[in-house]
Amino acid sequence: MTESANAAPLSARQLGAAPHRLMFFIGASNLLLAMLWWALWLGGAMIRPAALPTLVVPPGWAHAFLMQYQVLPSFIFGFLLTVFPRWLQQPELPLRRYLPVGASLLAGQILMLAGACGFDFGVRAGAWLTAFAWLAVVATLLPLLRRASGPQWHAWSCFAAVLMGLAGLVAWIAFLQGASPWWAFASIKIGSFGLLLPIFVTVLHRTVPFFTANVMAGYTAWRPFGLLGLFWGLDLTHLALELVHGYRWLWPVDLALTLLFALICWRWWPRGAMPPLLRVLHLALLWLPVAFALYALQSLVFFNSGAFTLGRAPAHAIFVGFFASMMIAMVTRVTHGHSGRPLNLPTFALYAFLMIQIVASVRIAAELAPAQPLWQVGAAVGWLLALGPWVVRLQRIYLAPRVDGKPG
């Protein structure tokens, strides 16, 4: 059945048909709201800083918390709550198990944004609501894991990262309750290397060889579990060194991660012409060795001079380059596959992907540019221009029934 033949009025009721519908819809909304605030704040700081409200947390920390614990987890939880029952051969989850997660994350971000606009109560209330969403996810996923038979390494790896994220949230709340700023620093670092990177790498370890083998004749899927274990060891070592400010000794770990990710990209890369949706998935992966090469260079320079010459360039190579590019590729694929649409790369998604490559390059260059604030504003506005059409198109899909008439 074609999409036009199955045209139906858009309805919010459709959001309850599957976890990814509700959570991706909320994530897409959060994606634009969070970056709209950040673009306005950066613009205000450049043009008229005296007019900006005084916040209870530094604005850069608020930006990091929003992106790591509210925006990206909306998509992550939508994916995990959809695929965990399938990975573990168990029934799909009912609405009552994922509605509290989505509602809490959305309300938590709205309150956090209110706090980021000067309404101080929103910062603490938003953090507590976000923690409630996390606890709801843990309470939903853990019973599925405990009932599963046989080793489920991908599921346990994702669950471990969710628990790391919960620990990061506890650290953030401790800071808000009066603990030292180190706890906020720890929360931000845990969000990057305890939560987001492990979940992305784990999901890709399971899905990329599988997706590629499905469409590329003669492709041999390569995903040894030792690879995942090696990544976790190096990743946690990087995190531990960051937490104790051991920046002088990060370069061997980051160099090892660079080589590991380069090996993964080389072994997973198909030898032949790829369909566009698969190509953007593999292209997004290339940001990982690039990002950790920048991390390694940063720590080598620090080892020799004690200076952070590259600033936040390595972090934004991961966040804007890798996370955002992979989010576009994966969310587009999941959305099309779970709505009965063909697995192709629509124009609006191709536009978003190409634009994000420009945005990532601009944000990395901003760390070395003489007019850094202007470049940062440009990157934030570019994010909105890149993802705005993609978000609007996806949200229409989540509000519509499947085009093939199936449930879900």
N, C-alpha and C positions, 0 to 999 in steps of 0.2 A: 504494500500500500504506500502511495506517495505521501509526502508531507502535505501537499495542497489538498489531496483527497481526504485527509484526516484532519482538516482544519477545524478547530474548536475554540470557543472562547477561553481566554486565559483565566485561570482561577487559582487563588491562593490555596485551595484544597489540594491541588496537585503537589504542593510542597511536602505533604505528609505521606506521599506514596512510596518514598524510599529515603534512606538517610542522606544519600548524596544530594538529593534535590534540595532539602531544607538547608543542609550545612553549606553547600556550594553557593546557594542563593545568599545566605548570610555572609559567607566569606567574600563574595563578589561585592556586596554592599560595603562591608568593612574595608575592603581593599581601596575603594575610592574615597571613603570618608576619612580614613586615617591619613592618606597622602594629601587630600585637600587641606586638612588642618596643617600638615607639615609644610606644604607649599606656602600657605598664607603666613605661617609663623616665620619661615625663612625670609619671605618677602618683607614682612614687617620689621624683622631684625635688621634688614639691609637698608630700609627706607626710613623708618621711624621707630627705633628701638625703645625710646622712652615711653611710647604709647602701649607697649606690650604689658600684659598683666604679669605679676610676680607669681611663679608657680612653686608648689611645695616640693617638686622634684625638678632637676634640670631638664629643659625641653628635649635635649638629645637623648636622655635616659627615657623620657616618656615616649619618644619616637621608637626607641629600641624595644620597649616593653609592648607597645601596641603591635608592632610588626611580628615580634617573636611569640607572644603569648595569646594574641587575640586574632590577628588577621590570618596568618598562615595556618594556625591550628584549626581554624574553621574548615579549611579545605582538608587538612590532614585527618581530622576526626570524621568528616564526611566520608572520606575514603576508607578509613579503618572500620567504621561502623557498617559499611557496606560489604567490604571484602572479608572481614574476620569470619563471619558465618560461612562463607564459601570456602575460605582456606581451611577451616576446621570442620567442614561437613556438618553444619548445624543449621537449624531453621533461621530464616531472616528475622531481624529484630523488629518488634512492633513500634509504633509511633511513640508510645509512652516511654521507651527507653532512650530515644534520641531527641525528643522535643525539649526536655529540660536542658540538654547540652547546648542546643542551638539558641534557646531563649536566654540562657545565662550568659553565653558568649556575646550575643548581640547587646543585651542590656549592659553587660560589663564594659563593652567598648564604648557605648554611648556615654556611660557615666565617666569613663576614663577621658574621653574627649571633652566632656564638660569640665573635668578637672584640668585638662590641658588648656582650657580657655579661661581659667582663673577661678572656677568654682571648686574650691579645695576638697569639699566632701566627696566629689566624684572620684578622686584618685584612689582613696581607700575603699570606697564602696565598689568601684569597678574591679579592684584587685580581688576582693572577697567573692564577688559573683563569678569571676573567672576561675577562682579556686574551686567553687562549687561545681562548675562545668567540668573541671578536671576530675574531681572526685566521682562525678556521675559517669564519666568515661571509664575510669578505673573499675567502678562497681559493675559496669556492663561487660567489659572485655575480660576481666579476670575469671568469672564463672565459665565463659566460653573456653578459655585456655585450660582450665582445670578439668573440663569435661572431654577435652580433645584426646584422641588416642594417638600414640606414636610421637616422635620428635617433631616439633613445630618451630624450627629455629627462626624462621622469618617472623612469625607471630610473636614469639618471645622477645626477639630483638626490638621489634616495634614497641612492645609493651614496656621493655626496659627504658626505652627513650621517653615514653610517656611518663614513667615514674621519675626520670631525671627532670622532666619539665615540671612535674609537681614539686620537686625539691627546689627548683629555681623559683617557682611561685612562692614557696614558703620563705625563701631568702628575701624576695622582694617585699613581702608583707612584713617580715621582721624589720627591714629597713624603714618601712612606713611607720612602724610602731616605735621607732626610736633607736634601733640598732645602728651601728656605724655604717658609713657609706660603702664600706667594703662589701656588705651584703647585697647592695644594689649592683655593684660591679660583678659580684659572683653570679647574681641572677641573670645578668645580660650574657655573660660568658657561657653559663650553663644552657641558656636558651639557644645559643649558636651551636655549641659543640657537644652538648649533652642531649638536646632535644631534636633540633631541626636536621642537622647534618646526618646523625645516625638514622633517623626515620627515612629521609630521602634516599640515602645509600642502601638501606635495607630493602625498601620497596623496589628500587631500581635493580638490585641484585636478583630479586625474584622475577620482575616483569620484563626487563629489557631483553634478555636472551630469549624469553618465551615469545614476546611480541615479534621479535626479529625472525625467529625460526618459523613463525606462522605464515610469514609473507615472503621470505627469501628462500628459494629452493637451494638445497644443499648446505644450508647454514647449520653449524653445530653449536648448540647452546653450551656456553661455558660459564659455570657459576659455582665453583667449589666453595663449600662452607668455610674452609680455612681462610679464604679471602675475606669473608665477613668478619671472622675472628681477628685477623690481622688488622683490619681497619679499626675495629673497636679498640684494640690495644693502643694503636698509634693515636687515635682520636682522644682517648681518655688521658694519654700522656700529654698531649698538647693542652688539653683542658687543665690538667693539674699544674703544668708549668705556668699557664696564664694566671691561675688563681693565686700562685705564690710569687707572681711577677718575675718568673725565671726567664725573661725574654732573651737573655744572652744564649740560652741553651735550647731555644726552640728550633733553630735551623736544622739540626740533624733529623728531628721528628718531621718537620715540614718538608724537608727534602725527600724523606722516605714516603710521605703521603703524596708528594708530587709524582714520584716514580710509580707508586701503586696506582694512582688514578690514570696516569699515562698508559700503564699496562692494561687497565680495564678498558679504556677507550679503544686501544689498539685491538685487543682480543674480541671486543664486542662489535667493532665496526664491520658491517657487511661488505663483502667483496662483490660489488655489483650495484646497479641502479636501484635506489630505494624509493618507495612511495613517499610523498612529501610529509605525511604525518609521522612516519618513522624517521625520516631524515632530521626533522627538527628535534626529535628526542635525542638522537645521537649528537647533533650539534650542541645542544644544551649541555650534554655531558662534558664537552671539551672545556667548559669553564672551570671544571674542578682542578685539573692539572695547572691551568693558568693561575687560578686563585692561590693555590698552595705554592706555586713558584714565587708569587709575589710575597707570600708569608715568609718563605725561606729567605728571599732576598732582604726583606725587612729585618729579620732577626740577624742575618749576617752583618748588615750595616750597623745594627745596634751593638753587636758583639765588638765591632771595631771602633765605633765612635760614640755609642750611647745615645744615638739620635734615631727617632722614628721618622725617617725621611719620607716614607710612603704614606704616612698617616693612616687613614681608614680605607685606603685603596684596596688592600687585600680583602677586607671585610665586605666591601661593596662588590668586589668581583664575585664573591659567593652569593651575597644577598640579591643583588640586582642581576648579575650575570647568570649565575647558576640557578638559584631558587626561583626567580621570576621566569626565566626561560623555561625551566622544567615544569613549573606550574602551568604555564600556557600549554605546553605540549601534552602533559598528563591530564589536566582538567578537560581540555578539548576532547581528548580521546575517550575518557570515561563518560563525559556528557553525551557524545555522539553514540557510543556503544550502548549506553543504558537508556537511550531514548529511541532506539530503533533506527537511527540514521546510519548511513554508510561511514566507514572509518576513513574519511578523507580530511584534508586540511582546507577548511573553508577560507575564503579571502579575508574575512575579519580576523581570523586567528593568525594567518600568515602576516597580515599587517601588524598585529600586536607583537608577534615574535620578532620581526625585523626591527620594529621601533624600539623594543626593549634592548636589542643589541646596541643601538645608538645611545640609549639612555645609560646603559651600563658603562659604555666607553666614556661618555661625558662625565659621569659621576666619579669614575676612577681618575680621569684627567683633572678633575676639580681639586684633587689633593695636591697637585703640583702646579696649578694655575695661579697666576698673580692675583686675579680677581676671584678668589675662591667662592665667596658668597653668591656672586652672580651665577657661577657655574652650578652651584648647588640648587639654586632656585630653578635654573633651566632644566636640571635633571628631574626635579620634583614635578614641574609642569609637564615635562616630556612623559613621565610615568602616567599622568592623568590622560594625556592625549593618546598614548599608546594603548592603554587598557580600557579606556572609556567605552569605545564601540564593542570590544570583546565582552565586557561585563554586561552591557545592555542586551546583546544578542543571546548570551547564555541565560540570562535571567528570564527571557521570554520562553526559552526551551524548558526551564524548570517549572514554569507556570502552565505549560501545555501538556496534554497527554502524550504518550509515546505515539510516534507516527505509524507504528506497525500494529497498533491496537492491543498490545500485550500489557499486562499490569506492571507497575513499577516506575 
